[in-house]
Amino acid sequence: MEAWDVLVVGAGPAGSTVAHRLASAGHRVLVVEEHPKVGYPVQCAGLVSQRALDLAGAPGVVRTPVRGATVFGPSQGSVHFKAPDPRAFVIDRGALDVALADRAARAGAEFRTATQFQGRGASADGRSVVRLRGADRTEVEVAARLVVGADGVTSAVARAFRLRRPVEILPAFESEIPRSPGDPETVEVYLGRSIAPGLFGWWIPDGSGGARVGVAVDADGTPARIYYDRLVRYLERRFRTPLARPTALLVSGIPIGSVPRTHGPGVLLVGDAAAQVKPLSGGGIFTGMRCGEIAADVADAALRAGDLSAARLAEYDRRWRSEFGEEFRRALYLRRLFQRLDDPDLDRLIDALQGSELTATIVAFGDIDFPTHVARRLLRESPSLVRLLPKALGAWVVPGAYRAPELDFGRK
């Protein structure tokens, strides 16, 4: 039976970040990826911050910078802002995954594609024994001192180690369109229950004359493709031209919520498997990579100490929640509030944001990794925004208030 220090399941940004840091520290690391090729199929829209690029160390994956955004309400009213410098970057997401995996491989990690995690066996000599199935359908057992679940929203590792409770999973549907009109430096966001109940629709320029068009919605029984088709019809009316036939389609799920524990004896969860996703946007590349760094630091110390107990690995939960927990909690609170708004409320929200002073605040303080910072500032500056939302929000924005109120009310 093969024996490894660390088995990483999933070769996305979070998994490859863990693998790179642990292999660089001298540990024997095996990474398994269920798909035949790392980075494909593409898993998200690929809009990231400078922080994410800095963590990746892969500037070559950038396709175009983004300096502005336009948010459309249900009745087509909009609020627009544009900054003098880039505020986000559209990347080649497949190339990012490949670059991160290559970095980990150069550090000594071994990668096996078309290999699936099948479950746990009995532990042996203090190592977890897991079953893997290769491309030829043959199953093998390998032993690892630590298993890292970086295998996405439906994490098989989380289920095998009994770490997961259900979180909200938003169905998403996206296409890549080779030719599309619109400002090549501006992202467009679409709100409204007819197009994207639960989150929003998007149009993202891809840097080569096309765009990525998609929706993420509540799991209400209506396929996300239905809402996507509505968005396409809306865009064709808006741009007054038919959209080109898509060259690629993406179906995915976005985890929204909180997993009680992302560690256990000999196991850690990172990225989407740990629901380390921003509740207001569904983005998780930066947060997954940063939490992957924290996981690797904790794992390195635990491996060197020979202590992979839950008590020792609990440091991972404490550290990543210290860095992101309150931001996630605030964002989840705001998301729950926005879910209570109907379409007329959303139109009033767009109207309230149209003032020049508020758009200047967005330009000055907007941050796609920590969006609640600017949200709180906007709410302080505009009483009309607070009036749209429950009274509990007022208590959150008064001077000195830091923590968001408890999520103790039902959805509308």
N, C-alpha and C positions, 0 to 999 in steps of 0.2 A: 504494500500500500504506500502511495506517495505521501510524504509528510512535508507540510509547509508551515512557516510561521504564521502567514496571513493568507486567507482566501478572500478576494474581493469579488463579489458577484455584481456585475454590471460595469461596463466601460464607458459610461457617460462622464461628464465633467467632474462630478463628485467622486465617483469611484476611481477615476484615473488620478485625481489629486491625492487621494489617500495612498494609492499604490506608489506614486512618485515619491512622496515624502518618506514612506516606510522603506521602500527599496533603497533610497538615498541614505537612509540610516543604517543600512546593512542587513535588513531583514529579508528573508526569502518570501517573495510575494508572488502568488498566482492570481491572475485576473481572468475570469471567464465572462464571455459575452454571448448572449443567446443568438444574436443575429450573425449572419455570415461575414459581415463587414462592419467594423467600428464606425459609428457615425451615421449609419444608414439602416432603416429609414430615419429621416430627420425627425426630431422629437418636439420642436417648438418653433416659435416665430423668429427667434434669434435677434432680439433687441436687448443690448446690454450696456452697462455703464463703463466708464474708464476703470473703475475698481476691478471689474471682472477681467478686463483686458490685462491689467497689471498682474492679477493673480495668475492668469494663463501664460503670460509671457509670450504671446503669439499675436503680434500686431498684424501679421499678414492675413489674418482671417477677416479683417474688416472689409466690408464691401462699400459702405458709405456712412458718413456721419449724419446725424439728425440734429437739427437746431430748433425745431418747433413742433407744435402739435395743435390740432383743431379738434375740439370735442363737439359733437352734434347731439342735440336733444331729439326726442321723438318727433317733434314738429319741425325739425330741420333748422331751428335756431342753433347758433354755434358760438363758441368762444375760442379765440385763437391767440396763441402767443408764439413769439420767435425770439430766441436768444442770439447774441452776437457770436457765441462760441458753441461748439457741439455739446449737446446734453446727453446724447446716447449714440450708440453705434449699431448699425445693422451688420450682422456678421454672417459668414458662411458657417452655419451651425455644424454641418457634417465635418468641415475642415477643422473646426475647433476641437471636436471630439478626437479626430485623428491626431492633431498636434499634441493634445494632452496625453493620449495613449503612447505616442512616440516618445514624449519626454519621459514617461514612466518606464518604457521599455529600455531607453538608453540608461536609465538609472539602475536597471537590473531586474525589473519586474517581467514575468513571463505572461504572455497573453494567449488565450485559446478562444477562438471565435466559434460560432455555431455550436456552442456548448451550454447546456441548460442545467441549472440547479434543480435537482429533483426532490431533495428533502434530507432529513437528518437520519443518521443511524446512531448506534450506541457509542458513547464516548470511549476513547482509548488513550491511556497514558496522559490524561489531562488535556487531550485534544478533542475537538469536535470532529466526528466522522460524518461526511456528507456524500450524497450520491450525485454524480454528474453524468449527463447523457451527451455524447458527442454527435457529430454530424452523421455518423454511420449508425446511430441509434443504440450503440453499445453503451452500457452503464458501467462506470467505475466508481470506486470509493477513494476519497482522499481525506487525509487528516490535517487539521489546521488548529493551531493554538488560538487563533482569532478568526472569526468570520465577520466580514463587513458586508452588510446588505445595502447595495447601491443600485438595486434592481427595480426602481420605479414605483409608481403609484399602487400597483398590485403586488408588491414585494412578496415573493415566495419565501425569502429569508425571514421576513417579519412573521409570516404565518408559521413557519417551521419552528421558530423560537418563541412563539406565542407572545409577541410584543405588540401586535397591532390591534387596535379597536377601530371600528369603522369611522372614517372621516368623510366629509362631504367631497364627492368627486364630481367635478364639472366636466361634462362631455365637451370636447372641442373639435372643430372641423376647420381645416385651413387648406387653401390652394396657393400654388405659385402661378402667377400669370405673367407671360413673357413680355407683354406690352400693355402698359397701363398709363392713363393720364394722371395728372396731379403734380403737386410740388415735390421734387425729388429729395428735399431736405425736411419734409414735414410728415409726421405720422398723423393719421386721422383715427378718431375713436367715435363709436356710435353707441348711444344709449337708447334704451326703450324696450318695453316688454314684447313688442312684436318682432323685434330683430334679435335681441340678446337678453332675455330675462335672466337675472342672476349675476351677470358680469357685463360684458360689452362685446361689440364687434370691432374689427380693426382693418386698416389699410396701411401697410408699411412699405415704403419704397425699397427696392432691393439693390439699388446701386447700378443696375444695368438696363434701366428702362422699363422694368417690370415691377411687380408688387407682390406682396404676400397678403392675402385677404382671408379673414377668418372670424370665427365667433367662438366664445366659450359661454355656456349657458347652464341654467339649473337643470338637474336631472328630473324633468317633469314628465317624462314619458314620450316627449316629442323628440325625434332624432335631431341632433345638432345640424345635420345636413339640411333639414327643412329651413332652419333659421339662416344658415349660410346662403341658401338660394334666395331668401328674402333680401339679405344684404346685397347680394350681387344685383338683384333687380333695382334696389335703391341706388347703388353706385352707378348703374347704367343710366338712371334718370338724372342723377346728380352730374355726371360727366357728359351726358347727352351723347353717349356712344356705347355700342356693345363692347363688353370686355372680351378679350382674347380667350381662346380655349385654354384651360389650365394645363401646365406641363407636369404637375405633380399634385397629389392630394395627401393630406395628413389627417389621420384620426387619432385622437389622444384623450387622456383624462388628466385633469388638474386637481391635485389634492388640496383641499382648503380645510383648515382646522388644526387641531393639536393632538399629537400622539402622546399619551401619558408618559411612556418611557421609550427612549431610543437606545437603551443599552440593556444588557443582561449578561449572565456568565458566559464569557467567551464570544460575545457578539455586540456589534454596533450597527446602527442604521444611519445612513446619510442621504442627503438630497431628497428627492420625491418620496423615497421609502420612509423617510422620517417626517414627511409633510413640512419640510423646510422651504416653504413657498410663500411668497408675499400675498396675503389675502386680497389686497386691493387690485392687484394686476395679474396674479397667477404666475409671475416670473420666479424662476428658481435657480438660474445659472450662478449668479454671484453668491447667493446665500448657500447653495449646495457646495460650491467650491470652498468657501470660507469655513463652513462647518466640516468639510472634509479635511481641511488643514488642522482644525481643532481635534478631530477624531484621530488623526495620525499622531499628533503630539501626545495625546493621552495614551494611545496604544503603544507608542514607542517606549514610554516610561513603564507601562504595565508589563510589556514583553521583557524588558531588561530586568525588571524586578521579579519576574516569574510569577506574577499575580494577575490573572485574568478574571478575577472574581467580579461579581456585580458591584460590590462595594467599591472596588478599585476603579472600575470603568464608569461609575456614576459621576466621576469628575467631568466626563464628556458632556453629560446632560447639563451639569451646573454651568459649564463654561459657555456652551453655545446658547443656552437660554439667557445667560447674563448678557450676552452680546446682542441677541436678536429677540429675546422673549417679549420684552415690553413693546417693541415695535410691532411684532406680530399680533400681540394682544390688542393694541390700539387699532391696528388695521382691521382685525377681525371685528372689532366693535363697530367701526365705521361701516364696514361691509354690511353688517346686520342692520344698521340704520338705513343704509341706502336700499336694502331689499324691501324696506317698508314704504318706500316712495313709489307712487304710481306715476304714470306718464306725465300728467299735468304738474306733479311735484318736480319731476326731472326737468321739465321745460322751465319752471320757475327757477330751478337751480342754475341752469344755463344763463337765464336772464340776469340773475344776481351776480354771476361771475364776470359779466361783460364790462364792468367798470375798469377804466384804465389803471387805477391804483391796484386793483386786485390782480390784473394780468401782470403788472409790474412785479407784484409779490411772487407770482408763480415763476416768472423769469429769474428773479433774484434767488429764490429759495427752493425751487423745484429740484427733487432728487428721486430718481426712479427706484433707488435701493431703499430709501427711507421716506416714503411719500407722506407719512402722517406728520412729519415736521412742517411741511408747507400747509397741510390740511388744517392743522391746529392754528397756524398763523392766520390763514384766511378766515377761519371761524371767529377769531378774535377781532378781525378788522371789519367784518360784515355781519351786523345783527340780523340782516335778512336771511342769511344762510342758517343761522341758529334757529330762526323761527320755523324753518322748514322741517326741523327734526325734533325728536322728543326732548322734553325738558331736561332729561338726564344729561344731554350733551352740554347744556349750559354750565353745569358743574365741572365739566372736564376742562373747559377753556378759560376759567377764571384764573387770575394770577396765582401761582403756587401749586395749582393742581397738576399732578404729574401722571398718575395712573388713570387709565380709562376706567369708567365704572364697570361693575360686574355685568356680565351678559345674562341678565336675569329676566328678560322679557321675551315673549314669543314673537315669531315672525308674522308679518302682516298677511 
